[in-house]
Amino acid sequence: MSLRKRDIAVGLFLLYFLLAYLFLSKYYDLRAQYYKDYLRHKEIMFLMANYVHTKREQPTEDLIREIFSSRGVDFKSFKQVETGYEVWGTNLKGEKLSDLIYAIEERGIRIVKLRAVDNTGQGMFEVYMLLR
């Protein structure tokens, strides 16, 4: 059984196109991954360039009392413990809870523990926070 030159040429031609297809598909996959990584890098660089460093404040009783009173919370107690500062407040409306948390964290104070309990069923919470 002898192969003719034409059959060999057709076989090599098909092999060439198969290899070209595999090479190009791998190339386009690598290029897409490169662009994806590049855009991720550019996003991180953009975020780092536009980062606004907020000044961290110490949680003092006056500061916490002012934050609580501006949100309509009755300030109950503030005491320093070995793990941070314990703060108690009462009569916090449910819709003001997220605003209170945002105001505290915006000042650079970290909330380690938060417990908000509504024993009345009317949306008035008693709040316990452990701050650092």
C-alpha positions in Angstrom: 0.0 0.0 0.0 1.7 3.1 -1.1 0.7 6.6 -0.2 0.6 9.1 -2.9 2.2 12.5 -2.6 -1.2 14.1 -2.7 -2.5 12.1 0.3 0.6 13.0 2.3 0.3 16.7 1.3 -3.4 16.7 2.3 -2.5 15.0 5.7 0.2 17.5 6.4 -2.1 20.4 5.4 -4.8 19.2 7.8 -2.1 18.6 10.6 -0.8 22.1 10.0 -4.3 23.6 10.4 -5.0 21.5 13.5 -1.8 22.8 15.1 -2.5 26.3 14.0 -6.0 26.1 15.5 -4.7 24.7 18.8 -1.9 27.4 19.0 -4.3 30.2 18.3 -6.9 29.1 20.8 -4.2 28.8 23.5 -2.9 32.2 22.5 -6.4 33.9 22.7 -7.0 32.2 26.1 -3.7 33.5 27.4 -4.3 37.0 26.0 -7.8 37.1 27.7 -6.3 36.0 31.0 -3.5 38.6 30.7 -6.1 41.4 30.1 -8.2 40.2 33.0 -5.1 40.3 35.3 -4.1 43.7 33.9 -7.5 45.2 34.6 -7.5 43.7 38.1 -4.1 45.3 38.7 -5.3 48.7 37.3 -8.3 48.5 39.6 -6.2 47.9 42.6 -3.8 50.7 41.7 -6.8 53.0 41.2 -8.2 52.1 44.6 -4.8 52.6 46.3 -4.4 56.0 44.6 -7.8 57.2 45.7 -7.8 55.8 49.3 -8.8 58.4 51.9 -7.2 57.6 55.2 -9.6 58.4 58.0 -8.3 59.6 61.3 -9.0 57.1 64.1 -10.5 58.6 67.2 -10.4 57.2 70.7 -13.9 56.3 72.0 -14.4 58.7 74.8 -17.6 59.0 76.8 -18.3 62.5 75.4 -17.9 61.4 71.8 -20.1 58.3 72.3 -22.7 60.4 74.2 -22.8 62.9 71.3 -23.2 60.2 68.7 -25.9 58.5 70.7 -27.8 61.7 71.4 -27.7 62.9 67.8 -29.5 59.6 66.8 -32.1 59.9 69.6 -30.7 57.1 71.8 -30.9 57.4 75.6 -27.3 57.0 76.8 -27.2 54.5 79.7 -23.6 53.7 80.6 -20.0 53.8 79.4 -17.3 51.9 81.1 -13.8 50.8 80.3 -13.0 47.1 80.6 -9.9 45.2 79.7 -11.1 44.3 76.2 -12.3 47.8 75.3 -15.2 50.0 76.2 -18.7 48.8 77.0 -21.5 51.1 76.0 -25.2 50.7 76.8 -28.0 52.7 75.2 -31.8 52.4 75.2 -34.8 53.6 73.1 -33.0 53.3 69.7 -35.4 53.2 66.8 -34.8 50.3 64.5 -34.3 52.5 61.4 -31.5 54.4 63.2 -29.5 51.3 64.1 -27.5 51.2 60.9 -27.0 55.0 61.0 -25.6 54.6 64.6 -23.2 51.8 63.5 -22.1 53.8 60.5 -21.4 57.0 62.6 -19.3 55.0 65.0 -17.3 53.2 62.4 -16.8 56.4 60.3 -14.8 57.8 63.2 -12.4 54.9 63.1 -13.8 53.2 66.2 -14.1 49.4 65.8 -17.3 47.6 67.0 -16.1 44.3 68.4 -19.5 43.1 69.8 -23.0 44.4 69.1 -26.2 43.3 70.6 -29.5 45.1 69.9 -32.6 43.6 71.6 -36.2 44.7 71.1 -38.1 43.5 74.1 -41.1 45.8 73.5 -42.0 44.6 70.0 -42.4 48.2 68.9 -39.0 48.7 67.2 -37.3 50.3 70.2 -34.0 48.6 70.8 -31.7 48.3 73.8 -28.1 48.4 72.4 -25.0 46.9 73.9 -21.6 47.6 72.2 -18.1 46.6 72.9 -15.8 49.2 71.2 -12.1 49.4 70.6 
